[in-house]
Amino acid sequence: MELDAELSALATQEDLPADVLRRLLQHQGARSSAALLRRDLTEEMVEEIIALGSARSLAANSSLPARVSARFVEHPEPPVRCAVAAHIRDEPPGVLARLAADPDPLVRQFLTMNDHLPPELLARLAADPDSNCAVGGHRAMA
């Protein structure tokens, strides 16, 4: 196993001491793995991950507290909004509607994959003429 893969695997170990994890966040691969898979990230670690440029991996982590995930709904980069759109719950209320109105069609397409999407928003997205939402998301096909 190569070093990058080993560091990435190490960063996801549940019993890893916090100080070791903080050091691993400096390594891009380990940081991406931790951001995507860890359920125990502290506020400080979240801020560090964002500052180091791994917001997209963090936004894809469905184990983040709702208040953290909601931050990504307004993120300036569409790939970050796509990552959060696929799994976010409507907490606080209205975040799913904001994503359904996102100017980027790919964000709206990712939203159709969200199992927490209410039927009325799914129907709205299925009729979206500016994207592939009608055929792109697995739920839109159902």
A tleap script that builds the chain and sets N, CA, C and O, in Angstrom:
source leaprc.protein.ff14SB
mol = sequence {
  NMET GLU LEU ASP ALA GLU LEU SER ALA LEU
  ALA THR GLN GLU ASP LEU PRO ALA ASP VAL
  LEU ARG ARG LEU LEU GLN HIE GLN GLY ALA
  ARG SER SER ALA ALA LEU LEU ARG ARG ASP
  LEU THR GLU GLU MET VAL GLU GLU ILE ILE
  ALA LEU GLY SER ALA ARG SER LEU ALA ALA
  ASN SER SER LEU PRO ALA ARG VAL SER ALA
  ARG PHE VAL GLU HIE PRO GLU PRO PRO VAL
  ARG CYS ALA VAL ALA ALA HIE ILE ARG ASP
  GLU PRO PRO GLY VAL LEU ALA ARG LEU ALA
  ALA ASP PRO ASP PRO LEU VAL ARG GLN PHE
  LEU THR MET ASN ASP HIE LEU PRO PRO GLU
  LEU LEU ALA ARG LEU ALA ALA ASP PRO ASP
  SER ASN CYS ALA VAL GLY GLY HIE ARG ALA
  MET CALA
}
set mol.1.N position { 0.847 -1.171 0.000 }
set mol.1.CA position { 0.000 0.000 0.000 }
set mol.1.C position { 0.898 1.241 0.000 }
set mol.1.O position { 1.871 1.301 0.753 }
set mol.2.N position { 0.585 2.206 -0.820 }
set mol.2.CA position { 1.418 3.407 -0.879 }
set mol.2.C position { 1.098 4.343 0.290 }
set mol.2.O position { 0.049 4.232 0.925 }
set mol.3.N position { 2.020 5.262 0.558 }
set mol.3.CA position { 1.914 6.145 1.714 }
set mol.3.C position { 0.641 6.981 1.700 }
set mol.3.O position { -0.010 7.102 2.738 }
set mol.4.N position { 0.264 7.560 0.566 }
set mol.4.CA position { -0.950 8.382 0.496 }
set mol.4.C position { -2.184 7.581 0.911 }
set mol.4.O position { -3.024 8.063 1.671 }
set mol.5.N position { -2.279 6.366 0.407 }
set mol.5.CA position { -3.419 5.513 0.744 }
set mol.5.C position { -3.402 5.143 2.224 }
set mol.5.O position { -4.451 5.092 2.866 }
set mol.6.N position { -2.219 4.888 2.762 }
set mol.6.CA position { -2.108 4.550 4.185 }
set mol.6.C position { -2.519 5.727 5.070 }
set mol.6.O position { -3.222 5.543 6.064 }
set mol.7.N position { -2.083 6.923 4.712 }
set mol.7.CA position { -2.458 8.104 5.497 }
set mol.7.C position { -3.958 8.366 5.408 }
set mol.7.O position { -4.582 8.743 6.399 }
set mol.8.N position { -4.536 8.170 4.230 }
set mol.8.CA position { -5.976 8.346 4.062 }
set mol.8.C position { -6.753 7.343 4.903 }
set mol.8.O position { -7.744 7.696 5.542 }
set mol.9.N position { -6.305 6.098 4.903 }
set mol.9.CA position { -6.961 5.068 5.712 }
set mol.9.C position { -6.799 5.365 7.200 }
set mol.9.O position { -7.740 5.188 7.974 }
set mol.10.N position { -5.634 5.806 7.594 }
set mol.10.CA position { -5.384 6.140 8.997 }
set mol.10.C position { -6.298 7.273 9.461 }
set mol.10.O position { -6.789 7.244 10.590 }
set mol.11.N position { -6.529 8.253 8.619 }
set mol.11.CA position { -7.351 9.414 8.983 }
set mol.11.C position { -8.803 9.050 9.261 }
set mol.11.O position { -9.525 9.834 9.878 }
set mol.12.N position { -9.240 7.889 8.823 }
set mol.12.CA position { -10.629 7.482 9.053 }
set mol.12.C position { -10.793 6.548 10.253 }
set mol.12.O position { -11.916 6.170 10.588 }
set mol.13.N position { -9.695 6.175 10.900 }
set mol.13.CA position { -9.756 5.269 12.052 }
set mol.13.C position { -10.460 5.949 13.229 }
set mol.13.O position { -10.079 7.045 13.642 }
set mol.14.N position { -11.480 5.294 13.757 }
set mol.14.CA position { -12.296 5.873 14.826 }
set mol.14.C position { -11.522 6.139 16.107 }
set mol.14.O position { -11.809 7.117 16.798 }
set mol.15.N position { -10.563 5.309 16.441 }
set mol.15.CA position { -9.849 5.451 17.704 }
set mol.15.C position { -8.584 6.312 17.584 }
set mol.15.O position { -7.748 6.323 18.487 }
set mol.16.N position { -8.455 7.013 16.491 }
set mol.16.CA position { -7.287 7.859 16.255 }
set mol.16.C position { -7.310 9.063 17.209 }
set mol.16.O position { -8.317 9.767 17.285 }
set mol.17.N position { -6.228 9.301 17.926 }
set mol.17.CA position { -6.184 10.463 18.817 }
set mol.17.C position { -6.377 11.763 18.031 }
set mol.17.O position { -5.907 11.884 16.900 }
set mol.18.N position { -7.059 12.722 18.628 }
set mol.18.CA position { -7.386 13.988 17.963 }
set mol.18.C position { -6.145 14.729 17.486 }
set mol.18.O position { -6.160 15.334 16.414 }
set mol.19.N position { -5.071 14.690 18.270 }
set mol.19.CA position { -3.858 15.407 17.857 }
set mol.19.C position { -3.240 14.798 16.604 }
set mol.19.O position { -2.687 15.516 15.772 }
set mol.20.N position { -3.332 13.482 16.466 }
set mol.20.CA position { -2.808 12.824 15.264 }
set mol.20.C position { -3.697 13.181 14.059 }
set mol.20.O position { -3.198 13.457 12.968 }
set mol.21.N position { -5.003 13.169 14.275 }
set mol.21.CA position { -5.917 13.532 13.200 }
set mol.21.C position { -5.650 14.968 12.726 }
set mol.21.O position { -5.627 15.230 11.523 }
set mol.22.N position { -5.453 15.876 13.651 }
set mol.22.CA position { -5.172 17.274 13.284 }
set mol.22.C position { -3.917 17.366 12.416 }
set mol.22.O position { -3.867 18.156 11.473 }
set mol.23.N position { -2.916 16.567 12.731 }
set mol.23.CA position { -1.698 16.567 11.910 }
set mol.23.C position { -1.979 15.984 10.529 }
set mol.23.O position { -1.450 16.467 9.528 }
set mol.24.N position { -2.812 14.944 10.476 }
set mol.24.CA position { -3.138 14.322 9.194 }
set mol.24.C position { -3.947 15.251 8.289 }
set mol.24.O position { -3.917 15.101 7.068 }
set mol.25.N position { -4.665 16.201 8.870 }
set mol.25.CA position { -5.452 17.132 8.064 }
set mol.25.C position { -4.578 17.981 7.140 }
set mol.25.O position { -5.077 18.580 6.187 }
set mol.26.N position { -3.285 18.032 7.420 }
set mol.26.CA position { -2.363 18.780 6.567 }
set mol.26.C position { -2.059 18.034 5.268 }
set mol.26.O position { -1.565 18.631 4.311 }
set mol.27.N position { -2.348 16.754 5.230 }
set mol.27.CA position { -2.119 15.926 4.039 }
set mol.27.C position { -3.430 15.881 3.242 }
set mol.27.O position { -4.470 15.495 3.775 }
set mol.28.N position { -3.376 16.272 1.979 }
set mol.28.CA position { -4.587 16.413 1.182 }
set mol.28.C position { -5.442 15.143 1.128 }
set mol.28.O position { -6.654 15.208 1.336 }
set mol.29.N position { -4.841 14.021 0.858 }
set mol.29.CA position { -5.612 12.780 0.762 }
set mol.29.C position { -6.231 12.381 2.078 }
set mol.29.O position { -7.398 11.994 2.132 }
set mol.30.N position { -5.454 12.473 3.141 }
set mol.30.CA position { -5.969 12.144 4.473 }
set mol.30.C position { -7.067 13.109 4.868 }
set mol.30.O position { -8.073 12.701 5.448 }
set mol.31.N position { -6.885 14.394 4.557 }
set mol.31.CA position { -7.892 15.410 4.878 }
set mol.31.C position { -9.199 15.122 4.148 }
set mol.31.O position { -10.275 15.207 4.741 }
set mol.32.N position { -9.110 14.782 2.858 }
set mol.32.CA position { -10.315 14.480 2.084 }
set mol.32.C position { -11.050 13.266 2.652 }
set mol.32.O position { -12.277 13.266 2.754 }
set mol.33.N position { -10.299 12.242 3.017 }
set mol.33.CA position { -10.919 11.038 3.597 }
set mol.33.C position { -11.580 11.354 4.929 }
set mol.33.O position { -12.708 10.930 5.180 }
set mol.34.N position { -10.889 12.090 5.776 }
set mol.34.CA position { -11.457 12.459 7.082 }
set mol.34.C position { -12.693 13.320 6.895 }
set mol.34.O position { -13.704 13.116 7.568 }
set mol.35.N position { -12.616 14.286 5.981 }
set mol.35.CA position { -13.742 15.193 5.743 }
set mol.35.C position { -14.971 14.436 5.262 }
set mol.35.O position { -16.093 14.746 5.664 }
set mol.36.N position { -14.769 13.469 4.424 }
set mol.36.CA position { -15.875 12.714 3.838 }
set mol.36.C position { -16.471 11.681 4.786 }
set mol.36.O position { -17.684 11.472 4.790 }
set mol.37.N position { -15.630 11.033 5.589 }
set mol.37.CA position { -16.079 9.845 6.314 }
set mol.37.C position { -16.202 9.962 7.828 }
set mol.37.O position { -16.934 9.183 8.439 }
set mol.38.N position { -15.517 10.897 8.441 }
set mol.38.CA position { -15.532 10.948 9.914 }
set mol.38.C position { -16.843 11.512 10.430 }
set mol.38.O position { -17.430 12.410 9.826 }
set mol.39.N position { -17.294 10.975 11.552 }
set mol.39.CA position { -18.524 11.419 12.204 }
set mol.39.C position { -18.241 12.275 13.435 }
set mol.39.O position { -19.170 12.790 14.058 }
set mol.40.N position { -16.975 12.429 13.787 }
set mol.40.CA position { -16.608 13.070 15.044 }
set mol.40.C position { -15.786 14.339 14.867 }
set mol.40.O position { -15.012 14.702 15.753 }
set mol.41.N position { -15.941 15.008 13.748 }
set mol.41.CA position { -15.148 16.213 13.505 }
set mol.41.C position { -15.610 17.350 14.423 }
set mol.41.O position { -16.805 17.619 14.548 }
set mol.42.N position { -14.658 17.996 15.047 }
set mol.42.CA position { -14.980 19.130 15.912 }
set mol.42.C position { -15.177 20.376 15.050 }
set mol.42.O position { -14.829 20.392 13.870 }
set mol.43.N position { -15.737 21.410 15.657 }
set mol.43.CA position { -15.921 22.689 14.956 }
set mol.43.C position { -14.585 23.202 14.418 }
set mol.43.O position { -14.501 23.693 13.292 }
set mol.44.N position { -13.545 23.078 15.242 }
set mol.44.CA position { -12.221 23.544 14.830 }
set mol.44.C position { -11.705 22.760 13.627 }
set mol.44.O position { -11.122 23.335 12.708 }
set mol.45.N position { -11.920 21.455 13.636 }
set mol.45.CA position { -11.478 20.627 12.512 }
set mol.45.C position { -12.254 20.976 11.249 }
set mol.45.O position { -11.680 21.037 10.161 }
set mol.46.N position { -13.553 21.204 11.389 }
set mol.46.CA position { -14.375 21.596 10.243 }
set mol.46.C position { -13.831 22.880 9.633 }
set mol.46.O position { -13.660 22.971 8.418 }
set mol.47.N position { -13.561 23.868 10.475 }
set mol.47.CA position { -13.038 25.145 9.981 }
set mol.47.C position { -11.682 24.964 9.312 }
set mol.47.O position { -11.401 25.596 8.294 }
set mol.48.N position { -10.847 24.111 9.875 }
set mol.48.CA position { -9.538 23.861 9.294 }
set mol.48.C position { -9.660 23.171 7.932 }
set mol.48.O position { -8.949 23.519 6.989 }
set mol.49.N position { -10.544 22.215 7.839 }
set mol.49.CA position { -10.763 21.499 6.578 }
set mol.49.C position { -11.234 22.469 5.501 }
set mol.49.O position { -10.763 22.411 4.364 }
set mol.50.N position { -12.156 23.356 5.849 }
set mol.50.CA position { -12.642 24.352 4.891 }
set mol.50.C position { -11.505 25.285 4.478 }
set mol.50.O position { -11.319 25.560 3.293 }
set mol.51.N position { -10.746 25.768 5.462 }
set mol.51.CA position { -9.640 26.694 5.175 }
set mol.51.C position { -8.572 26.050 4.299 }
set mol.51.O position { -7.907 26.738 3.525 }
set mol.52.N position { -8.406 24.755 4.414 }
set mol.52.CA position { -7.389 24.045 3.630 }
set mol.52.C position { -7.898 23.635 2.242 }
set mol.52.O position { -7.163 23.016 1.472 }
set mol.53.N position { -9.141 23.973 1.923 }
set mol.53.CA position { -9.650 23.739 0.576 }
set mol.53.C position { -10.368 22.441 0.325 }
set mol.53.O position { -10.476 22.019 -0.827 }
set mol.54.N position { -10.867 21.786 1.361 }
set mol.54.CA position { -11.576 20.516 1.171 }
set mol.54.C position { -13.055 20.631 1.515 }
set mol.54.O position { -13.645 19.695 2.055 }
set mol.55.N position { -13.651 21.770 1.206 }
set mol.55.CA position { -15.075 21.987 1.502 }
set mol.55.C position { -15.958 20.985 0.761 }
set mol.55.O position { -16.971 20.541 1.301 }
set mol.56.N position { -15.589 20.626 -0.459 }
set mol.56.CA position { -16.420 19.696 -1.230 }
set mol.56.C position { -16.501 18.327 -0.548 }
set mol.56.O position { -17.586 17.757 -0.435 }
set mol.57.N position { -15.379 17.806 -0.102 }
set mol.57.CA position { -15.395 16.514 0.602 }
set mol.57.C position { -16.208 16.610 1.884 }
set mol.57.O position { -16.969 15.700 2.214 }
set mol.58.N position { -16.047 17.694 2.592 }
set mol.58.CA position { -16.784 17.902 3.837 }
set mol.58.C position { -18.282 18.007 3.561 }
set mol.58.O position { -19.089 17.451 4.306 }
set mol.59.N position { -18.660 18.714 2.499 }
set mol.59.CA position { -20.081 18.876 2.159 }
set mol.59.C position { -20.737 17.540 1.820 }
set mol.59.O position { -21.949 17.394 1.977 }
set mol.60.N position { -19.966 16.575 1.362 }
set mol.60.CA position { -20.508 15.259 1.023 }
set mol.60.C position { -20.686 14.357 2.236 }
set mol.60.O position { -21.260 13.275 2.117 }
set mol.61.N position { -20.208 14.780 3.395 }
set mol.61.CA position { -20.304 13.983 4.616 }
set mol.61.C position { -21.714 14.109 5.198 }
set mol.61.O position { -22.075 15.158 5.732 }
set mol.62.N position { -22.490 13.067 5.096 }
set mol.62.CA position { -23.878 13.103 5.568 }
set mol.62.C position { -23.993 12.987 7.085 }
set mol.62.O position { -25.098 13.045 7.624 }
set mol.63.N position { -22.882 12.826 7.772 }
set mol.63.CA position { -22.901 12.723 9.234 }
set mol.63.C position { -22.673 14.063 9.932 }
set mol.63.O position { -22.675 14.126 11.161 }
set mol.64.N position { -22.479 15.120 9.169 }
set mol.64.CA position { -22.253 16.428 9.785 }
set mol.64.C position { -23.531 16.938 10.446 }
set mol.64.O position { -24.632 16.606 10.006 }
set mol.65.N position { -23.392 17.735 11.490 }
set mol.65.CA position { -24.585 18.366 12.067 }
set mol.65.C position { -25.276 19.239 11.014 }
set mol.65.O position { -24.623 19.785 10.125 }
set mol.66.N position { -26.595 19.364 11.123 }
set mol.66.CA position { -27.385 20.109 10.132 }
set mol.66.C position { -26.879 21.538 9.962 }
set mol.66.O position { -26.854 22.050 8.842 }
set mol.67.N position { -26.479 22.184 11.040 }
set mol.67.CA position { -26.034 23.579 10.933 }
set mol.67.C position { -24.763 23.697 10.105 }
set mol.67.O position { -24.547 24.718 9.451 }
set mol.68.N position { -23.914 22.662 10.123 }
set mol.68.CA position { -22.697 22.679 9.318 }
set mol.68.C position { -23.053 22.433 7.848 }
set mol.68.O position { -22.588 23.158 6.968 }
set mol.69.N position { -23.862 21.430 7.586 }
set mol.69.CA position { -24.263 21.137 6.210 }
set mol.69.C position { -24.984 22.323 5.575 }
set mol.69.O position { -24.788 22.609 4.394 }
set mol.70.N position { -25.813 23.010 6.349 }
set mol.70.CA position { -26.576 24.140 5.821 }
set mol.70.C position { -25.657 25.263 5.329 }
set mol.70.O position { -26.040 26.031 4.447 }
set mol.71.N position { -24.470 25.362 5.881 }
set mol.71.CA position { -23.513 26.384 5.423 }
set mol.71.C position { -23.158 26.206 3.953 }
set mol.71.O position { -22.883 27.183 3.257 }
set mol.72.N position { -23.162 24.975 3.481 }
set mol.72.CA position { -22.730 24.691 2.125 }
set mol.72.C position { -23.795 24.987 1.070 }
set mol.72.O position { -23.488 25.017 -0.121 }
set mol.73.N position { -25.018 25.200 1.486 }
set mol.73.CA position { -26.108 25.502 0.553 }
set mol.73.C position { -25.839 26.804 -0.197 }
set mol.73.O position { -26.226 26.947 -1.357 }
set mol.74.N position { -25.183 27.745 0.460 }
set mol.74.CA position { -24.870 29.044 -0.149 }
set mol.74.C position { -23.416 29.146 -0.594 }
set mol.74.O position { -22.957 30.241 -0.918 }
set mol.75.N position { -22.695 28.062 -0.619 }
set mol.75.CA position { -21.277 28.101 -0.984 }
set mol.75.C position { -21.120 28.616 -2.420 }
set mol.75.O position { -21.930 28.278 -3.283 }
set mol.76.N position { -20.101 29.420 -2.684 }
set mol.76.CA position { -19.943 29.974 -4.038 }
set mol.76.C position { -19.564 28.956 -5.122 }
set mol.76.O position { -19.728 29.238 -6.309 }
set mol.77.N position { -19.065 27.785 -4.735 }
set mol.77.CA position { -18.643 26.792 -5.717 }
set mol.77.C position { -19.744 25.751 -5.942 }
set mol.77.O position { -20.145 25.069 -4.999 }
set mol.78.N position { -20.241 25.619 -7.189 }
set mol.78.CA position { -21.285 24.633 -7.470 }
set mol.78.C position { -20.947 23.199 -7.056 }
set mol.78.O position { -21.842 22.510 -6.566 }
set mol.79.N position { -19.704 22.699 -7.221 }
set mol.79.CA position { -19.437 21.315 -6.786 }
set mol.79.C position { -19.683 21.097 -5.286 }
set mol.79.O position { -20.057 19.998 -4.876 }
set mol.80.N position { -19.480 22.114 -4.486 }
set mol.80.CA position { -19.742 22.002 -3.047 }
set mol.80.C position { -21.249 21.921 -2.816 }
set mol.80.O position { -21.717 21.118 -2.009 }
set mol.81.N position { -22.003 22.754 -3.526 }
set mol.81.CA position { -23.469 22.719 -3.382 }
set mol.81.C position { -24.023 21.391 -3.904 }
set mol.81.O position { -24.983 20.862 -3.344 }
set mol.82.N position { -23.429 20.852 -4.964 }
set mol.82.CA position { -23.849 19.532 -5.473 }
set mol.82.C position { -23.644 18.463 -4.403 }
set mol.82.O position { -24.519 17.629 -4.170 }
set mol.83.N position { -22.487 18.496 -3.758 }
set mol.83.CA position { -22.162 17.479 -2.751 }
set mol.83.C position { -23.163 17.490 -1.606 }
set mol.83.O position { -23.585 16.430 -1.143 }
set mol.84.N position { -23.544 18.662 -1.151 }
set mol.84.CA position { -24.489 18.737 -0.030 }
set mol.84.C position { -25.919 18.452 -0.498 }
set mol.84.O position { -26.719 17.906 0.262 }
set mol.85.N position { -26.246 18.819 -1.742 }
set mol.85.CA position { -27.611 18.641 -2.248 }
set mol.85.C position { -28.040 17.171 -2.266 }
set mol.85.O position { -29.223 16.871 -2.108 }
set mol.86.N position { -27.107 16.274 -2.453 }
set mol.86.CA position { -27.444 14.856 -2.576 }
set mol.86.C position { -27.924 14.223 -1.274 }
set mol.86.O position { -28.514 13.143 -1.303 }
set mol.87.N position { -27.681 14.878 -0.119 }
set mol.87.CA position { -28.038 14.209 1.137 }
set mol.87.C position { -28.669 15.101 2.209 }
set mol.87.O position { -29.218 14.570 3.175 }
set mol.88.N position { -28.618 16.412 2.085 }
set mol.88.CA position { -29.046 17.295 3.172 }
set mol.88.C position { -30.538 17.123 3.482 }
set mol.88.O position { -31.357 16.887 2.594 }
set mol.89.N position { -30.851 17.248 4.746 }
set mol.89.CA position { -32.253 17.269 5.176 }
set mol.89.C position { -32.721 18.719 5.173 }
set mol.89.O position { -31.902 19.629 5.049 }
set mol.90.N position { -33.991 18.940 5.305 }
set mol.90.CA position { -34.542 20.301 5.296 }
set mol.90.C position { -34.400 20.939 6.671 }
set mol.90.O position { -35.386 21.308 7.309 }
set mol.91.N position { -33.145 21.062 7.115 }
set mol.91.CA position { -32.820 21.674 8.407 }
set mol.91.C position { -31.736 22.703 8.196 }
set mol.91.O position { -30.640 22.337 7.770 }
set mol.92.N position { -31.975 23.939 8.463 }
set mol.92.CA position { -33.255 24.524 8.860 }
set mol.92.C position { -34.243 24.482 7.691 }
set mol.92.O position { -33.839 24.353 6.536 }
set mol.93.N position { -35.526 24.591 7.996 }
set mol.93.CA position { -36.541 24.525 6.936 }
set mol.93.C position { -36.244 25.532 5.823 }
set mol.93.O position { -35.905 26.688 6.077 }
set mol.94.N position { -36.380 25.064 4.605 }
set mol.94.CA position { -36.170 25.924 3.447 }
set mol.94.C position { -34.886 25.653 2.681 }
set mol.94.O position { -34.724 26.145 1.564 }
set mol.95.N position { -33.958 24.870 3.263 }
set mol.95.CA position { -32.703 24.640 2.539 }
set mol.95.C position { -32.919 23.809 1.275 }
set mol.95.O position { -32.238 24.030 0.274 }
set mol.96.N position { -33.841 22.872 1.303 }
set mol.96.CA position { -34.100 22.077 0.100 }
set mol.96.C position { -34.722 22.949 -0.991 }
set mol.96.O position { -34.387 22.801 -2.166 }
set mol.97.N position { -35.613 23.846 -0.613 }
set mol.97.CA position { -36.219 24.755 -1.589 }
set mol.97.C position { -35.170 25.687 -2.186 }
set mol.97.O position { -35.223 25.994 -3.377 }
set mol.98.N position { -34.222 26.138 -1.376 }
set mol.98.CA position { -33.154 26.995 -1.902 }
set mol.98.C position { -32.300 26.228 -2.908 }
set mol.98.O position { -31.915 26.773 -3.942 }
set mol.99.N position { -32.010 24.982 -2.610 }
set mol.99.CA position { -31.233 24.174 -3.556 }
set mol.99.C position { -32.040 23.887 -4.821 }
set mol.99.O position { -31.476 23.837 -5.914 }
set mol.100.N position { -33.339 23.702 -4.684 }
set mol.100.CA position { -34.194 23.455 -5.851 }
set mol.100.C position { -34.239 24.676 -6.768 }
set mol.100.O position { -34.538 24.547 -7.955 }
set mol.101.N position { -33.946 25.848 -6.234 }
set mol.101.CA position { -33.927 27.079 -7.022 }
set mol.101.C position { -32.502 27.499 -7.380 }
set mol.101.O position { -32.296 28.607 -7.876 }
set mol.102.N position { -31.530 26.645 -7.138 }
set mol.102.CA position { -30.135 26.988 -7.410 }
set mol.102.C position { -29.966 27.323 -8.894 }
set mol.102.O position { -30.548 26.658 -9.751 }
set mol.103.N position { -29.167 28.356 -9.197 }
set mol.103.CA position { -28.974 28.729 -10.600 }
set mol.103.C position { -28.195 27.689 -11.417 }
set mol.103.O position { -28.247 27.706 -12.646 }
set mol.104.N position { -27.482 26.795 -10.749 }
set mol.104.CA position { -26.706 25.790 -11.468 }
set mol.104.C position { -27.557 24.525 -11.669 }
set mol.104.O position { -27.994 23.916 -10.692 }
set mol.105.N position { -27.792 24.130 -12.920 }
set mol.105.CA position { -28.621 22.945 -13.166 }
set mol.105.C position { -28.064 21.664 -12.568 }
set mol.105.O position { -28.827 20.767 -12.209 }
set mol.106.N position { -26.741 21.564 -12.454 }
set mol.106.CA position { -26.153 20.352 -11.894 }
set mol.106.C position { -26.482 20.219 -10.402 }
set mol.106.O position { -26.679 19.106 -9.914 }
set mol.107.N position { -26.542 21.324 -9.687 }
set mol.107.CA position { -26.933 21.292 -8.272 }
set mol.107.C position { -28.359 20.759 -8.161 }
set mol.107.O position { -28.650 19.926 -7.303 }
set mol.108.N position { -29.240 21.239 -9.024 }
set mol.108.CA position { -30.634 20.768 -8.987 }
set mol.108.C position { -30.711 19.290 -9.351 }
set mol.108.O position { -31.540 18.558 -8.811 }
set mol.109.N position { -29.849 18.850 -10.266 }
set mol.109.CA position { -29.834 17.433 -10.634 }
set mol.109.C position { -29.367 16.571 -9.451 }
set mol.109.O position { -29.950 15.521 -9.181 }
set mol.110.N position { -28.338 17.007 -8.762 }
set mol.110.CA position { -27.879 16.262 -7.584 }
set mol.110.C position { -28.969 16.217 -6.514 }
set mol.110.O position { -29.098 15.226 -5.796 }
set mol.111.N position { -29.736 17.271 -6.412 }
set mol.111.CA position { -30.814 17.314 -5.426 }
set mol.111.C position { -31.848 16.218 -5.675 }
set mol.111.O position { -32.460 15.727 -4.726 }
set mol.112.N position { -32.053 15.830 -6.926 }
set mol.112.CA position { -33.032 14.775 -7.211 }
set mol.112.C position { -32.606 13.424 -6.649 }
set mol.112.O position { -33.426 12.511 -6.548 }
set mol.113.N position { -31.332 13.286 -6.282 }
set mol.113.CA position { -30.832 12.036 -5.690 }
set mol.113.C position { -31.063 11.987 -4.182 }
set mol.113.O position { -30.804 10.965 -3.547 }
set mol.114.N position { -31.543 13.076 -3.613 }
set mol.114.CA position { -31.697 13.202 -2.170 }
set mol.114.C position { -32.944 12.452 -1.692 }
set mol.114.O position { -34.057 12.759 -2.121 }
set mol.115.N position { -32.761 11.491 -0.822 }
set mol.115.CA position { -33.875 10.695 -0.295 }
set mol.115.C position { -34.791 11.493 0.632 }
set mol.115.O position { -35.871 11.022 0.987 }
set mol.116.N position { -34.370 12.694 1.026 }
set mol.116.CA position { -35.170 13.526 1.932 }
set mol.116.C position { -35.995 14.573 1.187 }
set mol.116.O position { -36.617 15.433 1.809 }
set mol.117.N position { -36.000 14.501 -0.129 }
set mol.117.CA position { -36.688 15.485 -0.950 }
set mol.117.C position { -38.195 15.226 -0.938 }
set mol.117.O position { -38.633 14.123 -1.265 }
set mol.118.N position { -38.991 16.229 -0.564 }
set mol.118.CA position { -40.444 16.029 -0.560 }
set mol.118.C position { -40.990 15.909 -1.992 }
set mol.118.O position { -40.402 16.452 -2.928 }
set mol.119.N position { -42.090 15.214 -2.155 }
set mol.119.CA position { -42.637 14.970 -3.499 }
set mol.119.C position { -42.891 16.245 -4.312 }
set mol.119.O position { -42.705 16.251 -5.529 }
set mol.120.N position { -43.314 17.324 -3.643 }
set mol.120.CA position { -43.603 18.550 -4.401 }
set mol.120.C position { -42.333 19.161 -5.013 }
set mol.120.O position { -42.373 19.696 -6.121 }
set mol.121.N position { -41.219 19.081 -4.297 }
set mol.121.CA position { -39.963 19.579 -4.859 }
set mol.121.C position { -39.447 18.640 -5.943 }
set mol.121.O position { -38.889 19.087 -6.945 }
set mol.122.N position { -39.631 17.363 -5.744 }
set mol.122.CA position { -39.217 16.398 -6.759 }
set mol.122.C position { -39.997 16.626 -8.053 }
set mol.122.O position { -39.428 16.577 -9.143 }
set mol.123.N position { -41.292 16.872 -7.928 }
set mol.123.CA position { -42.116 17.139 -9.114 }
set mol.123.C position { -41.655 18.425 -9.806 }
set mol.123.O position { -41.588 18.486 -11.034 }
set mol.124.N position { -41.343 19.437 -9.019 }
set mol.124.CA position { -40.857 20.695 -9.586 }
set mol.124.C position { -39.548 20.480 -10.345 }
set mol.124.O position { -39.359 21.024 -11.433 }
set mol.125.N position { -38.659 19.691 -9.773 }
set mol.125.CA position { -37.383 19.420 -10.425 }
set mol.125.C position { -37.549 18.551 -11.668 }
set mol.125.O position { -36.821 18.717 -12.647 }
set mol.126.N position { -38.487 17.642 -11.632 }
set mol.126.CA position { -38.730 16.775 -12.786 }
set mol.126.C position { -39.203 17.583 -13.996 }
set mol.126.O position { -38.989 17.182 -15.140 }
set mol.127.N position { -39.842 18.717 -13.738 }
set mol.127.CA position { -40.325 19.581 -14.815 }
set mol.127.C position { -39.320 20.673 -15.175 }
set mol.127.O position { -39.632 21.539 -15.992 }
set mol.128.N position { -38.146 20.656 -14.598 }
set mol.128.CA position { -37.125 21.686 -14.803 }
set mol.128.C position { -36.622 21.641 -16.248 }
set mol.128.O position { -36.003 20.656 -16.652 }
set mol.129.N position { -36.879 22.696 -17.033 }
set mol.129.CA position { -36.454 22.683 -18.431 }
set mol.129.C position { -34.959 22.974 -18.630 }
set mol.129.O position { -34.425 22.732 -19.713 }
set mol.130.N position { -34.286 23.487 -17.601 }
set mol.130.CA position { -32.888 23.896 -17.732 }
set mol.130.C position { -31.878 22.854 -17.299 }
set mol.130.O position { -30.678 23.131 -17.276 }
set mol.131.N position { -32.329 21.683 -16.962 }
set mol.131.CA position { -31.381 20.667 -16.507 }
set mol.131.C position { -31.852 19.289 -16.935 }
set mol.131.O position { -32.890 19.136 -17.579 }
set mol.132.N position { -31.078 18.310 -16.570 }
set mol.132.CA position { -31.445 16.923 -16.829 }
set mol.132.C position { -32.151 16.313 -15.634 }
set mol.132.O position { -32.121 15.097 -15.448 }
set mol.133.N position { -32.784 17.144 -14.823 }
set mol.133.CA position { -33.414 16.632 -13.599 }
set mol.133.C position { -34.487 15.595 -13.918 }
set mol.133.O position { -34.686 14.651 -13.154 }
set mol.134.N position { -35.158 15.762 -15.012 }
set mol.134.CA position { -36.238 14.826 -15.360 }
set mol.134.C position { -35.688 13.429 -15.609 }
set mol.134.O position { -36.408 12.445 -15.440 }
set mol.135.N position { -34.431 13.326 -16.006 }
set mol.135.CA position { -33.844 12.013 -16.259 }
set mol.135.C position { -32.593 11.769 -15.442 }
set mol.135.O position { -32.103 10.641 -15.397 }
set mol.136.N position { -32.057 12.807 -14.787 }
set mol.136.CA position { -30.766 12.695 -14.118 }
set mol.136.C position { -30.795 12.000 -12.778 }
set mol.136.O position { -29.924 11.178 -12.494 }
set mol.137.N position { -31.757 12.300 -11.961 }
set mol.137.CA position { -31.779 11.740 -10.623 }
set mol.137.C position { -32.525 10.426 -10.586 }
set mol.137.O position { -33.491 10.228 -11.324 }
set mol.138.N position { -32.077 9.528 -9.728 }
set mol.138.CA position { -32.732 8.220 -9.651 }
set mol.138.C position { -34.140 8.327 -9.127 }
set mol.138.O position { -34.982 7.507 -9.493 }
set mol.139.N position { -34.439 9.298 -8.287 }
set mol.139.CA position { -35.790 9.447 -7.738 }
set mol.139.C position { -36.707 10.095 -8.748 }
set mol.139.O position { -37.908 9.823 -8.747 }
set mol.140.N position { -36.170 10.956 -9.623 }
set mol.140.CA position { -37.002 11.617 -10.621 }
set mol.140.C position { -37.582 10.605 -11.613 }
set mol.140.O position { -38.612 10.856 -12.239 }
set mol.141.N position { -36.916 9.474 -11.746 }
set mol.141.CA position { -37.369 8.447 -12.670 }
set mol.141.C position { -38.488 7.609 -12.080 }
set mol.141.O position { -39.250 6.976 -12.811 }
set mol.142.N position { -38.588 7.603 -10.759 }
set mol.142.CA position { -39.570 6.724 -10.097 }
set mol.142.C position { -40.985 7.201 -10.308 }
set mol.142.O position { -41.926 6.576 -9.818 }
savepdb mol mol.pdb
quit
